[in-house]
Amino acid sequence: MYLPPQFNAKDRAVACALIRSHPFASLISTDDTGLPFVTHLPLHLPEQDEPFVLLGHVANPIRTGATCRRGPKRW
């Protein structure tokens, strides 16, 4: 994956501060019809030196888009 130079953090402390101040990620998948589906994931960066590990959680597997339906009764 291409990483633009302005997003290549060289300082670990800066990267940790950024992750802790914005602790969400977007998981992009597709639904049953092939349309894009975005799931917002909360993240946690534990206090440790090495390795750099992010922990996340998906509360409901349906939200990954695997059985998503579009329309008024989405879930």
C-alpha positions as CSV (number, residue, x, y, z in Angstrom):
1,M,0.0,0.0,0.0
2,Y,1.3,3.4,-0.9
3,L,2.1,5.6,2.1
4,P,2.4,9.3,1.4
5,P,5.5,10.9,3.0
6,Q,3.5,13.3,5.1
7,F,1.8,10.3,6.8
8,N,5.0,8.4,7.6
9,A,5.5,9.1,11.3
10,K,9.1,8.8,12.3
11,D,8.6,9.6,16.0
12,R,6.9,6.9,17.9
13,A,5.6,9.3,20.6
14,V,3.8,11.4,18.0
15,A,2.2,8.3,16.5
16,C,1.0,7.1,19.9
17,A,-0.4,10.5,20.8
18,L,-2.3,10.7,17.5
19,I,-3.8,7.2,17.9
20,R,-4.8,7.9,21.5
21,S,-6.4,11.2,20.6
22,H,-8.3,9.7,17.6
23,P,-9.1,6.0,18.7
24,F,-11.3,4.9,15.8
25,A,-10.6,3.1,12.5
26,S,-12.8,2.4,9.5
27,L,-13.1,-1.2,8.3
28,I,-14.3,-1.1,4.7
29,S,-15.9,-4.3,3.4
30,T,-18.7,-5.2,1.0
31,D,-22.3,-6.2,1.7
32,D,-24.1,-9.2,0.1
33,T,-24.7,-7.3,-3.1
34,G,-21.1,-6.1,-3.4
35,L,-21.7,-2.5,-2.3
36,P,-19.1,-0.9,0.0
37,F,-19.9,-1.0,3.7
38,V,-18.0,0.9,6.4
39,T,-17.8,-0.3,10.1
40,H,-16.3,2.1,12.6
41,L,-14.1,0.3,15.1
42,P,-12.9,1.6,18.5
43,L,-9.2,1.0,19.1
44,H,-7.0,0.8,22.1
45,L,-3.2,1.3,22.2
46,P,-1.8,-0.5,25.3
47,E,1.0,1.1,27.2
48,Q,4.0,-1.0,26.2
49,D,7.3,-0.5,24.5
50,E,7.4,-3.2,21.8
51,P,5.7,-4.4,19.7
52,F,3.3,-1.7,18.5
53,V,-0.1,-3.4,18.9
54,L,-3.6,-1.9,18.4
55,L,-6.6,-3.7,19.9
56,G,-10.0,-3.4,18.4
57,H,-13.5,-4.9,18.9
58,V,-16.5,-5.6,16.7
59,A,-19.6,-6.0,18.9
60,N,-21.8,-7.6,16.2
61,P,-20.4,-9.7,13.3
62,I,-23.3,-8.6,11.1
63,R,-21.9,-5.1,11.1
64,T,-18.9,-6.3,9.0
65,G,-21.2,-6.3,6.0
66,A,-21.4,-10.1,5.7
67,T,-25.2,-10.2,5.9
68,C,-26.1,-6.5,5.7
69,R,-29.4,-5.5,4.1
70,R,-30.0,-2.1,2.6
71,G,-33.2,-0.3,3.3
72,P,-35.4,0.7,6.2
73,K,-34.8,-2.6,8.1
74,R,-31.1,-2.6,7.7
75,W,-30.3,-4.9,10.6
